[in-house]
Amino acid sequence: MDFKGSDTIPGPRTEDQLPHTAEAAVKIVIVGGFGVGKTTMVGSVSEIRPLTTEETMTQAGIGVDDNFGSDSKTATTVAMDFGRISITDQLVLYLFGTPGQERFWFLWNGLFEGALGAVVLIDTRRLEVSFDVIGRLEERGVPFVVAVNSFPDGPRYPIEDLRTALDLDPEIPIVECDARRRASSRDVLMTLMRFLHSLAMSGALR
């Protein structure tokens, strides 16, 4: 998804230091297959200038990376994306976007360390690339929500059909979003925080 068409925060981004009112900081990981919009989501919602590790795609990736639906993509994340958003005056989220290509998935272990939860960003044109992503989160016991990123040429399915296709438990939230839009991306993060709160209240979050 083209980051150039994303929302930007009016005026200069805030400085890197935490707001003086912040009492808690939580690490959240944004995961998904190649080209689903992870860098775009971090960039659209971050209140600081996001850190990206994008490199120009080369001929070496042909036949190795699955770029179906992302033919116009010229750069790719090779380590991580990083951003920050204040949910309230007291609560700050640190956002870490993972690389999407399988050959960079060995970096995920470090990115998951200390993460309270995750957003799985999916593209309905390529649902199959989400299976291994979700499987890794389930293996590690990382709570997550699923965000369906809206692409203009992407097919639309009923939420329950997506739940069945992805083999998700009934309690896992699935929401639609536009990763280019700050408000939409923030809504996804709020859905995750409400889900984590519900798990904590039920004793399921450790």
Phi and psi in degrees as GROMACS dihedral restraints (atoms count N, CA, C in turn):
[ dihedral_restraints ]
;  ai    aj    ak    al  type     phi  dphi    fc
    3     4     5     6     1   -73.7    20    10
    4     5     6     7     1   115.2    20    10
    6     7     8     9     1   -66.7    20    10
    7     8     9    10     1   -25.3    20    10
    9    10    11    12     1   -63.3    20    10
   10    11    12    13     1   -23.3    20    10
   12    13    14    15     1   -93.9    20    10
   13    14    15    16     1    12.4    20    10
   15    16    17    18     1   -84.5    20    10
   16    17    18    19     1   159.6    20    10
   18    19    20    21     1   -63.5    20    10
   19    20    21    22     1   149.0    20    10
   21    22    23    24     1  -127.0    20    10
   22    23    24    25     1   150.6    20    10
   24    25    26    27     1   -77.9    20    10
   25    26    27    28     1   126.7    20    10
   27    28    29    30     1   -57.2    20    10
   28    29    30    31     1   139.5    20    10
   30    31    32    33     1    77.7    20    10
   31    32    33    34     1  -178.7    20    10
   33    34    35    36     1   -68.9    20    10
   34    35    36    37     1   148.9    20    10
   36    37    38    39     1   -69.0    20    10
   37    38    39    40     1   156.6    20    10
   39    40    41    42     1   -70.7    20    10
   40    41    42    43     1   163.4    20    10
   42    43    44    45     1   -69.2    20    10
   43    44    45    46     1   166.8    20    10
   45    46    47    48     1   -70.7    20    10
   46    47    48    49     1   -23.9    20    10
   48    49    50    51     1   -68.6    20    10
   49    50    51    52     1   150.5    20    10
   51    52    53    54     1   -66.6    20    10
   52    53    54    55     1   149.5    20    10
   54    55    56    57     1   -58.2    20    10
   55    56    57    58     1   144.3    20    10
   57    58    59    60     1   -65.6    20    10
   58    59    60    61     1   -17.2    20    10
   60    61    62    63     1   -87.1    20    10
   61    62    63    64     1    -9.2    20    10
   63    64    65    66     1   -63.8    20    10
   64    65    66    67     1   131.5    20    10
   66    67    68    69     1  -114.2    20    10
   67    68    69    70     1   -21.5    20    10
   69    70    71    72     1  -146.3    20    10
   70    71    72    73     1   141.2    20    10
   72    73    74    75     1  -125.0    20    10
   73    74    75    76     1   132.6    20    10
   75    76    77    78     1  -123.1    20    10
   76    77    78    79     1   136.7    20    10
   78    79    80    81     1   -91.1    20    10
   79    80    81    82     1   126.2    20    10
   81    82    83    84     1  -124.1    20    10
   82    83    84    85     1   137.2    20    10
   84    85    86    87     1  -109.6    20    10
   85    86    87    88     1   135.6    20    10
   87    88    89    90     1  -109.2    20    10
   88    89    90    91     1   116.8    20    10
   90    91    92    93     1  -122.4    20    10
   91    92    93    94     1   167.1    20    10
   93    94    95    96     1   158.1    20    10
   94    95    96    97     1   172.5    20    10
   96    97    98    99     1   -71.6    20    10
   97    98    99   100     1  -179.5    20    10
   99   100   101   102     1   -64.5    20    10
  100   101   102   103     1   128.7    20    10
  102   103   104   105     1    75.8    20    10
  103   104   105   106     1    18.8    20    10
  105   106   107   108     1   -86.4    20    10
  106   107   108   109     1   -10.9    20    10
  108   109   110   111     1   114.9    20    10
  109   110   111   112     1    19.3    20    10
  111   112   113   114     1   -64.7    20    10
  112   113   114   115     1   -48.0    20    10
  114   115   116   117     1   -61.8    20    10
  115   116   117   118     1   -39.1    20    10
  117   118   119   120     1   -62.8    20    10
  118   119   120   121     1   -43.9    20    10
  120   121   122   123     1   -63.6    20    10
  121   122   123   124     1   -47.8    20    10
  123   124   125   126     1   -59.3    20    10
  124   125   126   127     1   -44.4    20    10
  126   127   128   129     1   -67.1    20    10
  127   128   129   130     1   -35.7    20    10
  129   130   131   132     1   -74.5    20    10
  130   131   132   133     1   -30.9    20    10
  132   133   134   135     1  -101.3    20    10
  133   134   135   136     1   -17.7    20    10
  135   136   137   138     1   -68.7    20    10
  136   137   138   139     1   135.3    20    10
  138   139   140   141     1   -86.4    20    10
  139   140   141   142     1    -9.1    20    10
  141   142   143   144     1  -112.8    20    10
  142   143   144   145     1   165.1    20    10
  144   145   146   147     1   -64.4    20    10
  145   146   147   148     1   119.9    20    10
  147   148   149   150     1   -70.0    20    10
  148   149   150   151     1   145.8    20    10
  150   151   152   153     1   -90.6    20    10
  151   152   153   154     1   127.2    20    10
  153   154   155   156     1  -125.5    20    10
  154   155   156   157     1   154.4    20    10
  156   157   158   159     1  -123.9    20    10
  157   158   159   160     1    48.5    20    10
  159   160   161   162     1   -81.0    20    10
  160   161   162   163     1   139.1    20    10
  162   163   164   165     1  -125.7    20    10
  163   164   165   166     1   152.3    20    10
  165   166   167   168     1   -64.9    20    10
  166   167   168   169     1   132.6    20    10
  168   169   170   171     1   -72.4    20    10
  169   170   171   172     1   140.6    20    10
  171   172   173   174     1  -123.4    20    10
  172   173   174   175     1   177.2    20    10
  174   175   176   177     1   -62.8    20    10
  175   176   177   178     1   -20.9    20    10
  177   178   179   180     1   -63.8    20    10
  178   179   180   181     1   -23.0    20    10
  180   181   182   183     1   -84.5    20    10
  181   182   183   184     1    -9.2    20    10
  183   184   185   186     1   -66.0    20    10
  184   185   186   187     1   128.4    20    10
  186   187   188   189     1    84.1    20    10
  187   188   189   190     1    -8.9    20    10
  189   190   191   192     1  -107.9    20    10
  190   191   192   193     1   -49.9    20    10
  192   193   194   195     1   -94.8    20    10
  193   194   195   196     1   138.9    20    10
  195   196   197   198     1   -89.1    20    10
  196   197   198   199     1   103.4    20    10
  198   199   200   201     1  -109.6    20    10
  199   200   201   202     1    27.3    20    10
  201   202   203   204     1   -57.8    20    10
  202   203   204   205     1   132.0    20    10
  204   205   206   207     1    82.4    20    10
  205   206   207   208     1    -4.0    20    10
  207   208   209   210     1  -129.1    20    10
  208   209   210   211     1    36.4    20    10
  210   211   212   213     1   -61.5    20    10
  211   212   213   214     1   -26.6    20    10
  213   214   215   216     1   -87.5    20    10
  214   215   216   217     1    -2.0    20    10
  216   217   218   219     1   -71.6    20    10
  217   218   219   220     1   127.8    20    10
  219   220   221   222     1  -113.2    20    10
  220   221   222   223     1    -9.7    20    10
  222   223   224   225     1  -137.7    20    10
  223   224   225   226     1   156.4    20    10
  225   226   227   228     1  -144.5    20    10
  226   227   228   229     1   149.4    20    10
  228   229   230   231     1   -74.5    20    10
  229   230   231   232     1   129.3    20    10
  231   232   233   234     1  -112.7    20    10
  232   233   234   235     1    -8.1    20    10
  234   235   236   237     1  -136.0    20    10
  235   236   237   238     1   -70.4    20    10
  237   238   239   240     1  -167.1    20    10
  238   239   240   241     1   164.3    20    10
  240   241   242   243     1  -110.7    20    10
  241   242   243   244     1   151.4    20    10
  243   244   245   246     1  -140.5    20    10
  244   245   246   247     1   134.9    20    10
  246   247   248   249     1  -149.9    20    10
  247   248   249   250     1   179.0    20    10
  249   250   251   252     1  -146.5    20    10
  250   251   252   253     1   142.2    20    10
  252   253   254   255     1  -143.3    20    10
  253   254   255   256     1   137.4    20    10
  255   256   257   258     1   -89.9    20    10
  256   257   258   259     1   115.1    20    10
  258   259   260   261     1   -76.5    20    10
  259   260   261   262     1   -42.4    20    10
  261   262   263   264     1  -136.5    20    10
  262   263   264   265     1   179.5    20    10
  264   265   266   267     1   -62.8    20    10
  265   266   267   268     1   -24.5    20    10
  267   268   269   270     1   -99.7    20    10
  268   269   270   271     1   -25.9    20    10
  270   271   272   273     1  -112.0    20    10
  271   272   273   274     1   125.3    20    10
  273   274   275   276     1  -119.7    20    10
  274   275   276   277     1   136.5    20    10
  276   277   278   279     1  -106.5    20    10
  277   278   279   280     1   129.6    20    10
  279   280   281   282     1   -94.4    20    10
  280   281   282   283     1   124.6    20    10
  282   283   284   285     1  -105.8    20    10
  283   284   285   286     1   127.6    20    10
  285   286   287   288     1  -121.6    20    10
  286   287   288   289     1   115.9    20    10
  288   289   290   291     1   -94.4    20    10
  289   290   291   292     1   131.8    20    10
  291   292   293   294     1   -90.4    20    10
  292   293   294   295     1   157.0    20    10
  294   295   296   297     1   -69.0    20    10
  295   296   297   298     1   146.9    20    10
  297   298   299   300     1   -91.2    20    10
  298   299   300   301     1   -28.1    20    10
  300   301   302   303     1   -71.3    20    10
  301   302   303   304     1   141.3    20    10
  303   304   305   306     1   -59.7    20    10
  304   305   306   307     1   -31.1    20    10
  306   307   308   309     1   -68.8    20    10
  307   308   309   310     1   -12.7    20    10
  309   310   311   312     1  -106.1    20    10
  310   311   312   313     1     6.2    20    10
  312   313   314   315     1   -68.6    20    10
  313   314   315   316     1   -16.8    20    10
  315   316   317   318     1   -62.3    20    10
  316   317   318   319     1   -19.4    20    10
  318   319   320   321     1   -77.3    20    10
  319   320   321   322     1   -15.3    20    10
  321   322   323   324     1   -63.1    20    10
  322   323   324   325     1   -35.6    20    10
  324   325   326   327     1   -54.8    20    10
  325   326   327   328     1   -46.2    20    10
  327   328   329   330     1   -67.7    20    10
  328   329   330   331     1   -36.3    20    10
  330   331   332   333     1   -70.0    20    10
  331   332   333   334     1   -28.9    20    10
  333   334   335   336     1   -77.8    20    10
  334   335   336   337     1   -18.8    20    10
  336   337   338   339     1   -60.4    20    10
  337   338   339   340     1   123.3    20    10
  339   340   341   342     1    80.0    20    10
  340   341   342   343     1     2.8    20    10
  342   343   344   345     1   -76.1    20    10
  343   344   345   346     1   133.2    20    10
  345   346   347   348     1   -81.2    20    10
  346   347   348   349     1   -30.5    20    10
  348   349   350   351     1  -166.7    20    10
  349   350   351   352     1   179.7    20    10
  351   352   353   354     1  -145.0    20    10
  352   353   354   355     1   155.4    20    10
  354   355   356   357     1  -110.1    20    10
  355   356   357   358     1   124.9    20    10
  357   358   359   360     1   -97.1    20    10
  358   359   360   361     1   112.1    20    10
  360   361   362   363     1   -92.6    20    10
  361   362   363   364     1   128.1    20    10
  363   364   365   366     1  -124.3    20    10
  364   365   366   367     1   156.1    20    10
  366   367   368   369     1  -118.8    20    10
  367   368   369   370     1   119.3    20    10
  369   370   371   372     1   -66.8    20    10
  370   371   372   373     1   -14.1    20    10
  372   373   374   375     1   -75.6    20    10
  373   374   375   376     1   -18.2    20    10
  375   376   377   378     1  -142.5    20    10
  376   377   378   379     1    59.4    20    10
  378   379   380   381     1   -60.0    20    10
  379   380   381   382     1   -31.4    20    10
  381   382   383   384     1   -63.3    20    10
  382   383   384   385     1   -24.4    20    10
  384   385   386   387     1   -74.1    20    10
  385   386   387   388     1   -10.4    20    10
  387   388   389   390     1   -87.6    20    10
  388   389   390   391     1   -16.6    20    10
  390   391   392   393     1   -61.0    20    10
  391   392   393   394     1   -51.4    20    10
  393   394   395   396     1   -66.3    20    10
  394   395   396   397     1   -35.1    20    10
  396   397   398   399     1   -60.7    20    10
  397   398   399   400     1   -50.7    20    10
  399   400   401   402     1   -64.0    20    10
  400   401   402   403     1   -39.6    20    10
  402   403   404   405     1   -60.3    20    10
  403   404   405   406     1   -39.3    20    10
  405   406   407   408     1   -65.6    20    10
  406   407   408   409     1   -40.4    20    10
  408   409   410   411     1   -65.2    20    10
  409   410   411   412     1   -42.2    20    10
  411   412   413   414     1   -64.2    20    10
  412   413   414   415     1   -39.0    20    10
  414   415   416   417     1   -62.7    20    10
  415   416   417   418     1   -37.4    20    10
  417   418   419   420     1   -86.3    20    10
  418   419   420   421     1    -8.1    20    10
  420   421   422   423     1    71.9    20    10
  421   422   423   424     1    28.9    20    10
  423   424   425   426     1   -89.3    20    10
  424   425   426   427     1   118.8    20    10
  426   427   428   429     1   -63.9    20    10
  427   428   429   430     1   144.7    20    10
  429   430   431   432     1  -150.6    20    10
  430   431   432   433     1   159.1    20    10
  432   433   434   435     1  -118.5    20    10
  433   434   435   436     1   160.1    20    10
  435   436   437   438     1  -109.7    20    10
  436   437   438   439     1   129.2    20    10
  438   439   440   441     1  -116.4    20    10
  439   440   441   442     1   121.5    20    10
  441   442   443   444     1   -89.6    20    10
  442   443   444   445     1   107.1    20    10
  444   445   446   447     1   -76.3    20    10
  445   446   447   448     1   131.0    20    10
  447   448   449   450     1   -85.7    20    10
  448   449   450   451     1   110.8    20    10
  450   451   452   453     1  -103.9    20    10
  451   452   453   454     1   142.0    20    10
  453   454   455   456     1   -54.8    20    10
  454   455   456   457     1   -35.9    20    10
  456   457   458   459     1  -101.8    20    10
  457   458   459   460     1    12.5    20    10
  459   460   461   462     1   -83.8    20    10
  460   461   462   463     1   136.1    20    10
  462   463   464   465     1   -67.3    20    10
  463   464   465   466     1   150.6    20    10
  465   466   467   468     1  -110.1    20    10
  466   467   468   469     1   133.1    20    10
  468   469   470   471     1  -126.4    20    10
  469   470   471   472     1   151.0    20    10
  471   472   473   474     1   -58.4    20    10
  472   473   474   475     1   145.0    20    10
  474   475   476   477     1   -54.6    20    10
  475   476   477   478     1   -43.8    20    10
  477   478   479   480     1   -67.1    20    10
  478   479   480   481     1   -29.2    20    10
  480   481   482   483     1   -67.9    20    10
  481   482   483   484     1   -39.0    20    10
  483   484   485   486     1   -65.9    20    10
  484   485   486   487     1   -40.4    20    10
  486   487   488   489     1   -59.0    20    10
  487   488   489   490     1   -43.3    20    10
  489   490   491   492     1   -66.4    20    10
  490   491   492   493     1   -44.2    20    10
  492   493   494   495     1   -63.2    20    10
  493   494   495   496     1   -36.0    20    10
  495   496   497   498     1   -90.5    20    10
  496   497   498   499     1    -2.8    20    10
  498   499   500   501     1    55.9    20    10
  499   500   501   502     1    52.0    20    10
  501   502   503   504     1   -98.8    20    10
  502   503   504   505     1   146.2    20    10
  504   505   506   507     1   -64.8    20    10
  505   506   507   508     1   152.8    20    10
  507   508   509   510     1   -60.3    20    10
  508   509   510   511     1   -28.5    20    10
  510   511   512   513     1   -83.1    20    10
  511   512   513   514     1   -11.2    20    10
  513   514   515   516     1   -76.4    20    10
  514   515   516   517     1   120.6    20    10
  516   517   518   519     1   -67.5    20    10
  517   518   519   520     1   141.4    20    10
  519   520   521   522     1  -125.4    20    10
  520   521   522   523     1   125.1    20    10
  522   523   524   525     1  -131.0    20    10
  523   524   525   526     1   151.6    20    10
  525   526   527   528     1   -90.5    20    10
  526   527   528   529     1   149.3    20    10
  528   529   530   531     1  -154.4    20    10
  529   530   531   532     1   167.4    20    10
  531   532   533   534     1  -123.4    20    10
  532   533   534   535     1   104.5    20    10
  534   535   536   537     1   -62.3    20    10
  535   536   537   538     1   -15.4    20    10
  537   538   539   540     1   -77.7    20    10
  538   539   540   541     1   -17.8    20    10
  540   541   542   543     1  -102.7    20    10
  541   542   543   544     1   125.5    20    10
  543   544   545   546     1   -57.6    20    10
  544   545   546   547     1   -46.9    20    10
  546   547   548   549     1   -62.5    20    10
  547   548   549   550     1   -40.5    20    10
  549   550   551   552     1   -66.8    20    10
  550   551   552   553     1   -43.8    20    10
  552   553   554   555     1   -65.8    20    10
  553   554   555   556     1   -38.4    20    10
  555   556   557   558     1   -64.1    20    10
  556   557   558   559     1   -38.5    20    10
  558   559   560   561     1   -60.8    20    10
  559   560   561   562     1   -38.5    20    10
  561   562   563   564     1   -61.4    20    10
  562   563   564   565     1   -45.4    20    10
  564   565   566   567     1   -64.6    20    10
  565   566   567   568     1   -37.7    20    10
  567   568   569   570     1   -65.5    20    10
  568   569   570   571     1   -36.8    20    10
  570   571   572   573     1   -61.8    20    10
  571   572   573   574     1   -42.7    20    10
  573   574   575   576     1   -62.3    20    10
  574   575   576   577     1   -44.8    20    10
  576   577   578   579     1   -64.6    20    10
  577   578   579   580     1   -38.5    20    10
  579   580   581   582     1   -65.6    20    10
  580   581   582   583     1   -38.4    20    10
  582   583   584   585     1   -65.3    20    10
  583   584   585   586     1   -44.2    20    10
  585   586   587   588     1   -63.1    20    10
  586   587   588   589     1   -37.8    20    10
  588   589   590   591     1   -64.7    20    10
  589   590   591   592     1   -41.2    20    10
  591   592   593   594     1   -65.6    20    10
  592   593   594   595     1   -36.6    20    10
  594   595   596   597     1   -66.8    20    10
  595   596   597   598     1   -40.7    20    10
  597   598   599   600     1   -65.0    20    10
  598   599   600   601     1   -40.7    20    10
  600   601   602   603     1   -67.7    20    10
  601   602   603   604     1   -29.7    20    10
  603   604   605   606     1   -87.2    20    10
  604   605   606   607     1    -6.1    20    10
  606   607   608   609     1    84.7    20    10
  607   608   609   610     1     5.1    20    10
  609   610   611   612     1   -82.5    20    10
  610   611   612   613     1   -18.7    20    10
  612   613   614   615     1   -95.5    20    10
  613   614   615   616     1   123.7    20    10
